[in-house]
Amino acid sequence: MLALNHQQPDRIPIDLGGTICSSIHKNAYIALKKHLGLEVEELRMLDYVQQLPYLDEALLERFGVDFRMVQLPAATAPDVNIFEDGDYYAFIDRWGSKLHMPKHEGLYFDWVDFPIKEATMKALDGYTWPRPDPPEVNARLRQQARYLYENTDYALVGSAVIGGGIFEQPARTMGLENFLIALVKEPKFADRMMEQITEIYIESCHNYLEQVGPYLQVFTYWDDVSGQDGWLISPDLYRRMIKPKQRRLLEAIKSKTDAKVYYHSCGAVYDLIPDLIELGFDILNPVQVSARGMDTKRLKREYGQDIVFWGGGVDTQHVLPFGTPEDVADEVRRRIDDLAPGGGFVFAAVHNIQALVPPENIVTLFETALEYGKY
């Protein structure tokens, strides 16, 4: 909490698996546990799309992880049914979209078919919108959160966003290309669609936070509006159509909990940061250091007093998968030097650790952070 309040604690907090944007692919997880001589348990999947398992306590303790997740899968229903579909495994998500993953060496599920086929009000009228989780789900999460809050010193992280962000989820329900076109050519349709999603999320967050809010330290929200080189849409379009809805959702969340609220967007988000600060987001993730304009020293100098950087601990596009352990250690020390001074930094890899990252590099990543990340 000192770090999240821009104060210097004894060491930097460390995250692995506290969110669905700071975890590890199941293939890398299995290889890592074998490398460490830890028993590989029967995996339970947290996120089928990204192939993220729930992480074993022994591994979290091994790396001094300070966070524990208290939420259900965001992008898939809790009782998702995986079925065979020719050369693929497939499932239907809670929004009615179909995803599949190749049976042979598949690494992720991709969206391939969508329930909303055209950008018309009639299509929205005929669409069956998903409902928030039932009360018994949130009651169960409350029991889990209360136990961890009263019996451990971990910071608890959760969310009740039952899909992608307000900008992301329409793309998962009608296809990215179709939604981007609709934003420009059918703005009334796009606005109504995002408004309905916002209302669902506000209701879901209200129900969840009524139960879990008193025990939570961090609430996570994700909405990728940037790519590797900059905005996916024009800044004006974001500020006119999306930002007001994000504001309404954020205000609803903050009315129900004292938790810090975390905004995840991959890519080159330098120009987005002032908007996030103005909205009242407390934390930025994943701090994609390999994207344009994402120099960690500059980010810390210009925005480090106003927003916490969660991530950015290592370049995960180049150094972590393809460098030597020595390269990884050098990178980790560099990012800590840039981001840690004065607090306001949570150490994590940039987004999830991918399938083919060598386990030696993962061990070096966290052992260097534990050793070097002291104030």
Buried (B, 14 or more C-beta within 10 A) or exposed (E): EEBBEBEBBEBBBBBBBBBBBBBBBBBBBBBBBEEBEEEEBEBEBBBBBBBBBBBBEEBBEBBBBBBBBBBBBBBBBEEBEBEEBEEBBBBBBBBBBBBBBBEEEBBBBEBEEBBBEEBEEEBBEEBEEBEBBEEEBBEEBBEBBBEBBEEEEBBBBBBBBBBBBBBBBBBBBBBBEBBBBBBEEBBEBBBBBBBBBBBBBBBBBBBBBBBBBBBBBBBBBBBBBBBEEBBBBEBEBBEEBBBBBBBBBBEBBBEBBEBBBBBBBBBBBBEBBEBBBEBBBBBBBBBBBBBBBBEBEEBBEEBBEBBBBBBBBBBBBEBBBEBEBEBBBBBBBBBBEBBBBBBBBBBBBBBBBBBEBBBEBBBBBBBBBBEBBEB
